[in-house]
Amino acid sequence: MSTTASDAAKSAPRPALPRRRKPRELPPGGLACRDCGHLVRQPDPDRTTALLSYGVATPGGVRETRHETYLTTCDRCELRRDMAHELIQRHASLRQALGSIAYGVGLVAAALAALDAVGVPEGAAARLAATERDLRQLVNALARVGGAAYWSSQLAPTLWADPDKAHPTRWAHLSDELAQRLRDDYARLLRAHTEQPALMPPPSGADRAGCLMCGVGALLTRPSLAADVWGPLRAVQPGTLGAARVVRQRPVYGHICPPCTRAAEMEGAVGMSAVERALFAHLGRVPVGAVELRGLRAWAALPPATPPSAEPWAHESGLAAELKRARLPLARLNGPRRRAVTVERTPRPGGGR
């Protein structure tokens, strides 16, 4: 039976960072590992790289200088970098999102380095990166602090340590502050894998606390993943989403739920075509034919005081009901257009929306 990242998190070892120890002078022919700082007595020439420094830290500040330091990679760190390359090659969509293989390998390697520094065995680290979602979560949680933990980060672009020394044990160069950051970020990663899904509103900072298109106010997801699920902050013009157009209309900033995001991506923009597509997707299928939806509005086109809803498109429940009663022939999303149908919102008693 396979082990999930959640299972791995529950049985993960507690952080066991090595005790900080003073570096020692490099012996003849020896080099320091650029990642863990450990002394490599017989470095592989193929792994040896030159690192340029342009300043040196002194009690009076940073003094400009130019220094070239030769570093290598120990066997364990080299295996970890190979693992990072394999993970990036395995997950094509993540590789495409990051833009290049080299950049992706660097991020994954840094996140795995953070796990290595807190004492997570290779097998447990692999389970914490078992799926693409797990890998994204790992990179988001640990890539930054893992990169800061590299021994090379103390040597370039400014020399904060003696480049002619190495450490008798791996990761022994970590400061108390950085070691605590590694522990804290690792603990947050474990909590994220064991946390229970909950209804999460969009991230703070938006003008509207719901999906700008369908108006749903919360999505069921893990709290640590809520920001990724809601996606980036967007700016939309209410006039392009069904609101009355006015001169110098102020944009509305907010987020879009995943189903509405897919509709916008298929249409190429957040506009009325995407709003129509998202509504039809919510109803189940897309009708065959050109359907004119009179009065349709995205939630962002409603007055600012309009609260979000528990269900998508609750503000257009009347129009959705008319669509269901129209008994339109249904087909696939990109099916041929055969007939035109006009559907209007049925006015509510008393003149309400």
Buried (B, 14 or more C-beta within 10 A) or exposed (E): EEEBBBBBBEEBEEBEBBEBEEBEEBEEEBBBBBBBBBBBEEBEEEBBEEBEBEBBEEEEEBEEEEBEBBBBBBEBBBEBBEBBBEBBEEBEEBBEEBEEEEEBBBBBBBBBBBBBBBBBEBEBBBBBBBEBBBBBBBBBBBBBBBBBBBBBBBBBEBBEBBBEBBBEBBBBBBEEEBBEBBBEBBBEBBEBBEBEEEEBBBBEEBBBBBBBBBBBBBBEBBBBBBBBBBBEBBEBBBEBBBBEEEEEEEEBBBBBBEBBBBBBEBBEEBBBBBBBBBBBBBBEBBBBBEBEBEBBBBBBBBEEEBEBBEEBBBBBEBBBEBBEEEEBEEBEEEBEEEEEBEBEBEEEEEEEE
